[in-house]
Amino acid sequence: MGSQITVIGGGLAGCEAAWQIARAGERVRLYEMRPARRTPAHTTDRLAEIVCSNSLKSDQPYNASWLLKEELRRLGSILIQIADSVRVPAGAALAVDRDKFAARVTEVISSEPNIELVREEVMEIPKEGVVVVASGPLTAESLSNSIREFCGSDHLYFYDAISPIVDAESIDLSTVYRASRYGKAASDYLNCPMNKEQYLAFYNALLSAESVAIHEFEEACYFEACLPIEELARRGEDTLRFGPMRPVGLDNPATGRTPYAVVQLRQEDLMQSSYNIVGFQNHLKFSEQKRIFRMIPGLENAEFLRLGQIHRNTYINAPEVLQPSMASRSDPRVFFAGQLAGTEGYIENVASGLVTGVNAVRFLRGDDPIVQPAETAIGALCRYVSTPQKNFAPMNINFGLLPPIDTPRRIAKNDKQRLLCERALELCRPVSISTV
């Protein structure tokens, strides 16, 4: 194989890493175990299949997720380029047609001469050569055991859930209305309004619903930013009304008033043939989901193309294992990327894939790694997963990860975030890797 670099995992992080390596002129062997071996969440054999939501979060300037995407655009991320090309209307969010996205990524990776795509399961971390481990939160058992042995500690984990998708033709359009919150963007969302009586009936149904059992030997540990809808409901009667069912800024044009609660539906594909129930990730039994979610106005006759599910996500104790370059401390030829490394979220996974791809090439050539400044979104993420801390858990990008900015006086939150973004984009260093 010579100087070929190995990338394990054909998800978002692995594909971005492989493409960055190939772009630099190095040969890369990309392993993806599907379709030879399936996972509990994936349904196709395509690379970079998105399973939880088609939203890559806000693309509104001067918020944290926009900053991360903007840095990736400036650094030449292939996956962000593809995402931009297959986006679907979603207000200020970057949402993609998930089928077209995965198909396009698969096409780009498969046609790249420097990438050899191998459809087989990797049982252990290779003992030689430069390796990027991006096998994801659903890593198969054999490789998972090898990672545990390599890291010298047990894996950590949390439970993640995915939202249902409904057939557009089964939505009662006479009941729902189109609107984006506060009218800030085009009316890209369908809104299902509820009065108080309807909301309380729905809320009580959630509380009494039967969930899929979690194994007794596993502690229920959810990712806070992606809590199941029924877990949110247990936190109080109004929790949903201040969370995914928040009606503020979504006045109903039929009444001219703000509903008591709103369920939003987001377009899943360019053909407008299906809609995601926003924020309704859950682990209820399928029969319970159909019964309860058909209580939502406009979804009384809903046909579900996909029901919510729950799966266990595995990740390493990254601060004990990783350097800011995403190389391991004990063996710097081995890099980790994606959710396995604690960078939680689609765009965060792409970012860690870009970092590992660039630095795997630099390690191969004997160059020092490129570490983005901590003031950038990418640098802040890498610093978070490589800084020793108690109770480590995967993290989405947020302004709390960036060092504070000094201002001569107290300023509004929006102004401070704008200054943080401007500072980050000034410091974000272009990645320049010569081809060989």
N, C-alpha and C positions, 0 to 999 in steps of 0.2 A: 504493500500500500504506500510505501514511501512516507511522504509528509502529509498524507491525507488526514483531515480532521473529521472526527466522528461526532455527529449530533444525534442524540436519542430523543425522539418525540417529534411528531409532525403537527403539533398544535401551533398556536400563535407565536410563542417564544421560539420554538424550534425552527419554524419556517423563516422567521426574521433572522435568526442567527445564521442559518444555512445560507440564506441569500446574501447576507453581509460578507460571509466568508468567500462565497463564490465571486461576489462583486470585486473582491480584493485580488482575485486571480488564483486563489488556492482551491484545491480539490476538497470536496466534502462528501461524506457518505451520511445520508439522512435516513435513520431508521424510523419506521412507523408500523406498529404491530397490527393495526386494522387493515384489511378485514380479517386477517388470519385469526386475530383474537379481538373480541368486542369489549366494550366497556359498558357500565350500567347507564351511561348518559348519552353516548353518541349513537347516531342512527345510520350514518353513512360511512364510506371509506375515504371521503375527501379530507384533504389536509385543512388545517385551521378551521375545523367545523365549530361553529359557535352554538352552544347548547342552552345557555340559561336565558339570555335576552338578546335581542338584536340591537340594543342601544349601546353605543360606545360613549355614552354620557354627553354632557353639555359641550357645545362648540361655541358658546357665547363668550366673546372676548373678556379676558381678565378674571376668569375663574380658574381654579386649580386644574381641572381636567382639560380645559382649553389650552392652558399653558403646556401641559405635558404633550398634547397632540401637536401643538405648534413647534415645540422643540424637535419632536420626531419628524415633522415635515421638513424642518430645516436641516436635519441630519441625514435625510435621505432614506427614511423608512419605506420599504416596499409595501408593507401591509397597510400603512396609513394611506399610501397612494391608492391602493386598491379599494380601501374602504371609502375614500372620497369619490371614487368612480362608480360605486354601486349604492350610494346613499339613497334612502327613501325619506319622504317628508316626515319630520318628527319635531316640528317647532325648532327650538334652539339646539336640539340634541343632534349628534351624529349617529343616526341609525342606518343600518345596512340591510339590504336584501341578503339574508344569510345564505341562501342557496347559491346566488350569484357570487357572493364573496368567496365561499369555499371553493366553488368551481374555478374562479379566476386564480386564486392562490395555487390551487393544484396544477393548473395549466402553466403558470409562471415558473413554479419550482420544477415541475417535470421537464420543462423544455430548456432549462438552464444547463449548458454543457458541463459546467464544473460541479454539478450536483448529481450524485448517484442516489436515487430513491430506492430504498430496500424495504420491502413489505414483509417484515418478520419481527418477532419479539426478541428483544435483547434481555438476556437473563442476568447479566452482571455488568458492572462498570469495567470497561476494558482496562487491563493492567498496563498497557503501553499506549503512547500517542496522546495527542491533545483531544480532550473529550468535553462536549457540552451536554450536560444532563438536563433535559427539558421535557421529561416524561409526564409531567402534569400531576394533578391531585389524585388521579385515578390510576397511578402506577401499578402495574401488575405485581403479584406477590414476590416472584423470584428477584426481580430487579429491586423491589422495595427492600427486601432483605439485604441485598448487596449494598444499597444506599445506607441502610441503618448501620451495617458493619463498617462502611467507609467513614461515616460521620462519628461513629463511636458513641452514639446515643440513640434512644428511642425516637421514633417519629412523633410529631404532634399531629393533631387533626381537628377538624371542625365539620359540622354537617352543613351542606349547602342544598338549596332547593331551587327548582325552576318553575316558571309561571306557565299557566295554560295558554293555549292558542285556540281561537275560535274561527270557524268558517265565516267569512264576511257575509255570505248569502243568508246565513241563519240569524243575523242581527236585525232586530226590528228598528229600522231607521226612522220610523214615525215617533219613537220614544226617545231616542238619543239625539244629541246635537253636536255639531262640530265647533270646537273652540280650543285655543291654547291659552294657558294661564295669563291673565291680564292682557290678552290680545297682543303679546309681545312678538309673536311670529304668525305665520299663516295658520289657519285653523286645521292643524294636522291631526288632532286627536278626536276620537269619538268619545263623548261623555255620557255616562249613564247616571242620571240624577236620582237621588233618593230623598224622600221626606223622612221625618223623624220616625214615624211608625215603621216604614220599610227598613230603615237603618237598624232599628232596635231588633226587629225580627231577624235580620241578617246576622247581626252581632251575636245574638243568643244562639242562633243555629251554629255559628262557628265554634262557640264555647262548648257546645254539647256534641260536636262532630267527632267521629271516630277516626283516629290517625293510624298511619302505618307504624307498627311496633318497631322500636329501636332495641337492639340486642341488650340484654340485661347487663352484660359486662362492659358496655360502652356508655360513657357519660354523654348525655345530650349537650353538645357544645356548639352553638350556632355562631356563624359570622355575623357580628352585630349589624353590619350594613346590609345584610340580606336575610333578615329574619323571616321565617314563615308567617303568613298572614294570621294564622290561628295563635301563634306565639305572641304576636303584637296585640291581638285582641285580649289576651289574658292579662295584659298590663293595665287594663282599665277600659271603661265603656267608651271614652272619647279618644283613646289612643289612635284608632284608625282614622278618625276625623281630623286629626292633626298630623297624620302620616300619609299613607298612599291614597286615602279617600278624602283628602283635604279639598274642600269646595271653593276656597278663597280664590278670587280672580277668574272664576268659571261661571259667570252669570248665565242663566238659562234664557235664551232669546224668546222662548215661548211665554215665559212668565215675567221676564225682566228682573227676576230675583235670584239670589244665590241659593242653591239647593242646600239641604241639611248635610248631605254627603254626596260625593261623586266617585264613580269608578271610571277610570280612563282606559281607553283601548288605543293601542299604538299600532300603526300599520307595520306588517311584517315583511311585505314584499312589494316590488315595483308594480305588480298587477293589482294591488289592493284586494287580493283574494283571501287574506287572513289577517287577524288582529291579535296582538298579545294583550292579556289583561295585566295592566301595569301594576307592579308591586304585589302581585298575588301568588308569589312563590309559596309553596305549601307542601306538607307531607300528609295530607288527608287521603283516605282510601278513595279510589276512583269513583265508586258509587256515591260517596259523600260529596265529592267535588261537583259531580253533575247535578245532584239534588240542590246543593246550597248555592252554587254559582248561577243556577237558573232562577234564583230568587232576585237577581240583579235586573232592574228594569231595562228592557231591550234585549236581554239574553234568555228570556223565558223558553225559547225554542232553540237555544244555541246548540250547534254541532261542534264538538271539540275535536280539533285536529291533533292536539297533544294535551295531555293532562299534566298537572303538576307532579313532580317527583322529588325525592330526596336522595342524596348520595353523600358518602363520606369522602371528604377531601383531605389528603395527606400532605404535610409539608415538613421540611427539616427545621431544626432549631438554628436558623441561618446565622444569627449573631455569633454563635459558637463555631461556625463552620467557615463562613465567607469573609473575604476581603472586599473592600469597596469596588474592586474591579470585577467582582462576582466569581473570582477564582477561589478555590478552597485554600484554607490556611495550611493544611497538612500536606497537600499535594497540588501545587499551583497549576499543573497541567489539566486539572479537572475543574470545570466551571459548572455552575448551576444557574438555571433561569426559569422564569415563569412562576406559576402558583406554588410549585414545589419549593421555590426559594423564598416564598413569602411576599412576592409582589402581587397583591390581590387585585384582579380586575383585568379586562381585556387589554386596554391600552397600557396598563402597567406591565403586563406580560410581554407585550411588543417591545416596550422600553428595555426590559431586562434581556430580551433576546438580542436586541441591537447591541447592547453593551457587551454581552458575552461573545457575540460573533466578532466584533471588532477586536476585543482583547484576546480572543483565542488565536487570531491571526498574528497579533503582535507578540504573543508568547512564542508561537511557532518560529517567528523570525528573530527572536532574541531582543525585542524592543520592550521598553517600559509600557505598562498599560495606560490607557487614557481613562482618567476618572474625571467626570464632569464636576464642576464646583458644587458645593453643598447648597449654594443659593439657587441652583437650577432645579427643576422638578425631577429630572432624571438623576442628578447627583444626590438630591435629598432622599429619593427612594433607595438608592444604593447605600447611602450612609445609614438609613434606618435598618436595613436588613443585615448590616455588617457591624453594628454598634452593640456591644454587650448590654443587656437589659433584662429585667425580671419580667416574667409572664409575657414572653414574645408571642405575637399573633400576627397573621397576614394583615397588610394595610393597603388601602387605596391611597392615591395621591391626595394630599390636602395641604393647605397653607401652614398648618401646624408643624409640618415636617421641615419647613424652610426656616433658616435663621431669621430672626426679626430684623426689621429695617428701621434705622434711626430717622426720625422726622423731627423738625424743629419745634413742632407743636402737635397737639392731639388732632388727628384727622379722621374723617369718616371711614368706615370699614371698606366701602367700595374704592375709595381713593388709595387706601393702604394696599389693597389687593392689586390695584393697577400698578402701583410702584413696585411691588414684589415681582409682578410679571415683567415689567420693563427691565428691572435689574437682572432677572433670570435670562431673558433673551439677549441682553448685552453680553452676559458671561458665558452663554452656551457656546462651547467651542466646536467648530466644524470638525467632522471626522474625516481625515485625509489619509487614506491607505493606498499606497501605490500598488499597482498590479505587477505581477511578475511575468 
